Structures are given as C-alpha cells and as structure tokens.
Amino acid sequence: MEAFDASAEMCRLASGLIGQPVIQKTFEDVGDVSAFDGVWACASLLHVGRNRIDAVLERFSRSLKPNGVMFASYKLRDGEWEQDGRFFNGYGQDSFQELIKQHPSFALLSGQAAKMRNG
C-alpha cells in the first residue's frame, strides 16, 4: 500500500495514524503504471480544478492494474469556488456523468458512482 498527500504536515500526521510512511507528492507526480489494485481519493480530487482534472484522472487510470477500482468523492455542487482560502471543484449529477464519459477507462455504476475499468 502506498499513501501520499501534497501537504508535508498531512503526511506526518497520516504516517503516525497508519503506522507507515506517507509520501509527499501531488496528483501530477503519480507516474506509476499498473501498480495499484485501487485508488482511494476521498475528498481530495475536489481540490483539483476542471482545467487539470482530466490529466489527473488519466494518471490514475494508468496507475491501476487491469480491473483496478477507484473511489473518489466530491461535493454535490456544480462548479468551482473558494471557501476559507481553499479551492473547491464540485460536480452535479449531470456534470459528473459528463466528466466520466470523457474517460473510457471508467464505467458508471449508478448515478454519481463510477468504477474504474482498466484493461
């Protein structure tokens, strides 16, 4: 298992919680190919702008083994905004489905859920 975060402080805290190293890197630093059975991106991709999300999803797609799965969660709000100095990008059901359609390595499971179909 590999864990990473862009924040050095989050890496330090997470390492202490899970008892293993957490690497400091960004989504753009993911370069592994067919290395992971799954990607867990809970409340993290919502900080990636629409101008960068396609490239990030492609990187995750390449990083998954055949039949790998990916979980990602977003705020159910369509568009980009800033709140308390932090950037957010949310999707409504329609805009999320449109995003997934742009990535043939994904298959929608239902409504707002998608499963990685890599391979």
Sequence and secondary structure as in RCSB ss.txt:
>XXXX:A:sequence
MEAFDASAEMCRLASGLIGQPVIQKTFEDVGDVSAFDGVWACASLLHVGRNRIDAVLERFSRSLKPNGVMFASYK
LRDGEWEQDGRFFNGYGQDSFQELIKQHPSFALLSGQAAKMRNG
>XXXX:A:secstr
  EEES HHHHHHHHHHHTS EEE  GGG   SS EEEEEETTTGGGS TTTHHHHHHHHHHHEEEEEEEEE   
S  EEEEETTEEEEE  HHHHHHHHHT TTEEEEETTEEEE   
